[in-house]
Amino acid sequence: MLTEDEIELRGRIREFAEAELVPGARAADQRHRLAPETLDQLRRMGLFGLAVSEEHGGGGATRVQLSLVVEEVARACASAAMTVMANAHSSGVISRYGTDDQRRRWLPAVATGESIAAVLLTEPAVGTDVLSMTTTARRRRATAGADDHYVLNGRKTFITNGDLAGTFVVFAKVRESDAPDGTVAAFILAADSPGITVAPGFDKLGLRGSSTNEVAFDDVAVPAADCLGAEADGRRYLLEPLDGARLSTAAQAVGIGQRALDLARRYCLERHQSGRVIAHHQAVQLRLADMRIELFAARALLYSAARAVDTGRGSMGSAAAAKVFCTRTAAEITSRAVELVGGYGYIEEYEFARLLRDAKGGEIYDGTNDVNRLLLARQLVREGTPC
């Protein structure tokens, strides 16, 4: 299923993650923030440049390669994976849809991690129905005292990397412009632009080491040259990359589930009950076997969907299916791991509780699992195809 180069990449990232990310994962969860040295480690490994072309200083990763990296990073620290995923989504949008000038100006710093990136899409009253966003970008024509620009106003919420990012990709509805009123457009801007306020991070159930913030825009001026790609195509820039985001979420879930199985197996081989290692009890073995089977299936679906994207056969259906199945599998496996371990799985001193909390997030972001199931069902009814 994987090429030799992909297997080598997986091994290299796994070795790095075990050595550098596992030791700090608990502290990141407790402090609600990745340590600066962890971010530096991700930079040195080139993980912020995965979705950026080699021409602009990145790795030019395929979707399979990106999935492998996210899985192995999440296996060690799901919060670190979340940071990498959000940056890849943001830089991927610029890399795919930006003009040559925009790529040249914005991508090199993102690729090195000097300027981490974030996509700003969700709003306090707008989640799944993203096209109902209320953030606006009013066009202001060039005058004697100012160049052609837009003025952004509104609020975005649940922004991953919100207070880490130096580069924002913001979606808003244009007003008083060449495009029809209310057209969705995307804008690239510096996170420290005047008029931007980033609120303190949310106190989340899981993935606590990953920054998640609300961001407000109050008359923020954005040069017309930083309207991403073509003004009228923002809706496409918003929707098309969601399949890639779903696959990253699926990969993160597989990594979390694998870590839970690894630790549960280790515990069952070390724990003695009535003079016998509990891993020798058939009831325990059956539970471990079920967890392994589910991970086999989740990983196969993920890699198949990712490979389809790389070969031009990708679809919304396969990405949505992978996202639903892999995140549901991770939630089930982490819950079973807690049950196998018993009381030790319920206390924060061990990893099981954190893995359980982290796994839940995947069922919610990048479209809740119910929303993705509805997309699959509607496609099935409309097109009469299973995927």
Secondary structure, DSSP 8 states (H G I E B T S, - for coil): ---HHHHHHHHHHHHHIIIIIHHHHHHHHHHTS--HHHHHHHHHTTTTSTTS-GGGTS----HHHHHHHHHHHHHH-HHHHHHHHHHHHHHHHHHHHS-HHHHHHHHHHHHHTSS-EEEE--BTTBSS-GGG---EEEEE--BTTB-SEEEEEEEEEEEETTTT-SEEEEEEEEESSSS-TT-EEEEEEETT-TTEEE------SS-TTS-EEEEEEEEEEEEGGGB-S-GGGHHHHHHTTHHHHHHHHHHHHHHHHHHHHHHHHHHHHH-EETTEEGGGSHHHHHHHHHHHHHHHHHHHHHHHHHHHHHTT---HHHHHHHHHHHHHHHHHHHHHHHHHHGGGGGSTTSHHHHHHHHHHHHTTSSS-HHHHHHHHHHHHHHH----
